[in-house]
C-alpha cells in the first residue's frame, strides 16, 4: 500500500469470509462500493486459497474489487 493511498480497514480474526468456511485466511480482498464509501475507503473480505477466486469474482462482477493482497500486508485490529 502507498503511504498516502487508500488504507484497508483493520481486520480481526483471520478467518475466510466464504459462507460457512472456517479456514485460515491467506488473502485480503480490498473493495469499495462507491455508492456507500468514500473513494479512499477499502473494506476487507478475507479468503482462503479455496475461496479466493469465487469471492474475487463476486466483488469484481459488481465493480467493487480494488485489489487482492496477502493477509500479511493487512493491519490487525487492536485487541481489547
Secondary structure, 3 states (H helix, E strand, C coil): CCCCCCEECCECCCECCCCCCCCECCEEEEECCCCCCCCCEEEEEEECCCCHHHHHHHHHHCCCEEEEEEHHHCCECCCC
